[in-house]
Amino acid sequence: MPDVPTRPEPFTARASAAALDDLRARLRATRWPDAPEDAGWGLGTDLGYLRELVDYWVDEFDWQAQEAALARFPRFRVPVGGLGIHYVHARAVAPAGSVLPLVLGHGWPDSFWRYSKVLPLLTDPGAHGADPADAFDVVVPDMPGYGYSDRPTGAPLDSIAVAGLWAELMDFLGYARFGAAGGDIGSHVSRYLALDHPDRVVAVHRTDAGVPVFAGDPADLAPEERAWLEAVAAWGGREGAYAAMHRTKPQTAAFGLTDSPAGLAAWIVEKMRAWSDCGGVVERAFTKDEILTNVTLYWLTGTIGSSMRMYAANAAIAPAQLARRVEVPSGFSLFPGDILRPPRAWLERTANVARVTEHERGGHFAAFEEPELYAEELRAFFRPYRAPSLS
């Protein structure tokens, strides 16, 4: 039976002084590996950069200031599906009758943090030079095992199950119909929201189409689709070691990453660099404070292991589920610094495509890297699907 909460509980996170002292002590005691001369980022995280980042983490990073900045958002926890779910619920500043509810899905390695820059642009577009009628009521939940949501104590949940939780959450919040959007695993969750709740999801927007699955005759594919599938396979061999570990032996990696904050930072910052539109210089996309806010959220919540286990759950999704076509109107934003950017032919094979936009800048964390571009795209895509009955 679904949970029937009477009201959400306001939530504010405050790390204890003891937790922060322990973090700094562990950072100061880091046992550093060696690295080949001039290895740079070629074999993984650059030793010199991580030393610099850790020094900043110890001596200059102000977690309390970042915690206070995140606390400006209206945040809550509520039981859904037997788990305490943490979420942001930011209501629109807009003319009556024009508001569209929107649930945003994050991915790995992040949390509700991914949308912290874009939220004001979506809820109050009039204050940022856009049409006030394009405002959204925005809901950004932390997936189970991520951020401040509960960690499942049993089997990890897959994207299909999380989509069901978000449908239940939106129902609890009073939204009979709504839009869905996301990136990374959040794209998968948004896809299953549209597949399993097409009567409620008015339209769905994604920044990627996920890892492709095709069991048909390759001769039926367009040339650009075949080339893309080959490129995806090559990328997996070159860059997919992290995902293979997450899918197969996440618990083994969790011991070291939960014990060593420097190791945790290495695991995460390498992906923030590789997947962003930064030209190989991670701080072109993220400041040290931004990087460390994301990493410290993982550290303080102890969720790196539970977040990785979701890959194992998703790897067990039946091929028939992966092959389903989304019939809800679908939009895609493709950013040049992202990974596995699909051709339009593939998008149309897998979804009822209403809009595809190829941007000139931005990467995998588009909502954080390019919040203005991302907000503008969501406003434009969802505009035809607004209706007074949705507000």
C-alpha positions, 0 to 999 in steps of 0.5 A, spaced: 500 500 500 502 506 498 504 511 504 499 516 505 502 522 509 498 528 511 503 533 510 510 534 508 515 535 513 520 541 512 527 539 511 534 543 513 540 539 513 546 541 518 552 538 518 555 537 525 562 540 527 564 533 529 562 530 522 566 536 519 572 535 523 572 528 522 572 530 514 578 534 515 582 529 519 581 524 514 583 529 508 589 531 512 591 523 513 590 522 506 595 516 503 597 518 496 598 514 490 604 515 486 603 516 478 607 516 472 610 522 470 606 527 466 600 522 466 595 528 467 588 525 467 590 520 462 590 514 467 584 517 471 584 523 476 590 527 475 594 527 482 596 534 482 589 537 481 587 532 486 592 534 491 590 542 490 583 540 491 584 537 497 588 542 500 582 547 498 577 542 501 581 542 508 583 550 508 578 554 504 572 550 503 566 553 507 561 547 507 556 551 512 556 557 507 554 552 501 549 548 506 546 555 507 545 557 500 542 550 498 537 551 504 534 557 501 530 552 497 523 550 500 525 543 502 521 537 505 521 530 506 515 525 506 514 518 506 513 515 499 513 507 497 516 506 504 522 510 504 523 518 506 524 522 500 527 529 500 525 534 495 525 541 493 518 544 492 519 551 489 512 554 487 512 559 481 511 566 481 506 567 475 500 569 473 494 565 475 492 559 471 499 559 467 503 555 471 505 548 469 508 543 474 514 540 472 518 534 476 526 534 474 530 528 475 537 528 477 543 522 475 549 520 478 554 523 480 549 528 483 543 529 487 538 535 487 544 539 487 544 539 479 538 544 479 540 549 484 542 554 479 536 553 474 531 553 479 530 561 480 530 561 472 524 556 472 520 558 477 520 566 476 522 567 469 519 574 469 525 576 474 530 574 469 528 577 462 523 571 460 515 571 459 512 570 466 507 566 463 512 560 462 513 559 470 513 552 473 512 549 479 518 545 480 519 539 484 526 536 484 526 529 488 533 526 491 532 519 488 532 513 493 540 512 495 542 519 493 542 525 497 538 526 503 533 521 501 533 514 505 537 509 502 533 502 500 535 497 505 533 491 501 534 491 493 536 497 490 530 500 486 531 501 478 529 507 474 522 504 473 520 503 480 523 510 482 518 513 476 513 510 480 515 513 486 515 520 483 508 519 480 506 518 487 509 524 490 506 528 484 499 525 486 501 527 493 503 534 492 496 535 488 498 535 481 494 530 477 498 532 470 505 535 469 511 535 465 517 531 466 525 532 465 531 530 466 538 528 465 543 521 466 539 516 470 534 522 471 532 521 463 531 514 464 526 515 470 523 521 466 522 516 460 519 511 464 514 516 467 512 518 460 511 510 459 507 508 465 503 514 466 502 517 459 495 520 462 499 524 467 505 526 463 503 532 458 510 532 455 517 529 457 524 533 456 531 529 456 538 531 455 540 524 453 537 518 450 541 513 455 545 507 453 542 504 446 539 497 446 537 494 439 536 487 438 533 488 431 537 487 424 542 492 423 540 493 416 534 496 418 538 502 422 540 508 418 547 509 417 548 515 422 545 510 427 550 504 425 555 509 426 553 511 433 552 504 436 559 503 434 561 509 437 557 508 443 561 501 444 568 504 443 566 509 448 564 503 453 571 500 452 575 506 453 571 510 458 566 505 461 570 502 467 566 506 472 559 503 470 562 496 469 564 496 477 557 500 479 553 494 475 557 488 477 561 490 484 559 496 487 559 494 494 567 493 493 568 500 491 563 502 496 568 501 502 574 505 499 570 511 497 566 511 503 572 511 508 576 516 504 574 523 502 580 524 497 578 517 494 571 519 493 573 526 490 577 522 485 571 518 483 567 524 482 571 529 479 574 525 474 567 524 471 565 532 472 571 533 468 570 528 463 563 529 462 562 537 462 564 542 456 570 544 459 576 543 454 579 538 459 580 544 464 574 542 470 574 549 473 572 552 466 565 548 468 565 548 475 569 552 481 572 548 486 566 550 491 561 547 486 565 541 485 566 540 493 559 542 494 557 536 490 562 531 493 561 533 500 553 532 499 555 525 498 560 524 503 556 527 509 550 523 507 554 516 506 550 515 499 556 513 494 555 506 495 547 506 495 548 511 489 552 506 485 547 500 486 542 503 482 546 501 476 546 494 478 538 495 479 538 498 472 542 493 469 537 488 470 531 491 467 528 487 461 530 488 454 523 489 453 522 494 457 528 498 454 525 497 447 519 501 449 517 507 445 515 513 448 509 516 445 508 522 450 511 528 446 518 528 447 523 533 447 531 533 447 537 538 448 543 535 446 549 539 448 556 538 445 560 536 451 555 531 453 557 523 452 553 518 447 549 524 443 544 520 439 542 522 432 535 524 430 534 518 427 535 514 433 531 519 437 525 518 432 525 511 433 525 511 440 520 517 442 515 521 439 519 527 437 516 534 438 523 538 438 530 537 438 535 542 439 543 542 438 546 547 443 553 550 442 555 549 449 554 545 455 555 538 457 552 532 461 550 537 467 547 542 462 542 545 468 548 546 472 553 548 467 548 552 462 542 554 467 540 560 462 540 555 456 537 549 459 531 554 462 530 557 456 529 550 452 524 548 457 520 554 457 520 553 449 519 546 449 513 545 454 510 552 452 505 548 447 503 543 453 500 548 458 493 548 460 489 552 466 487 545 469 494 544 470 496 549 475 
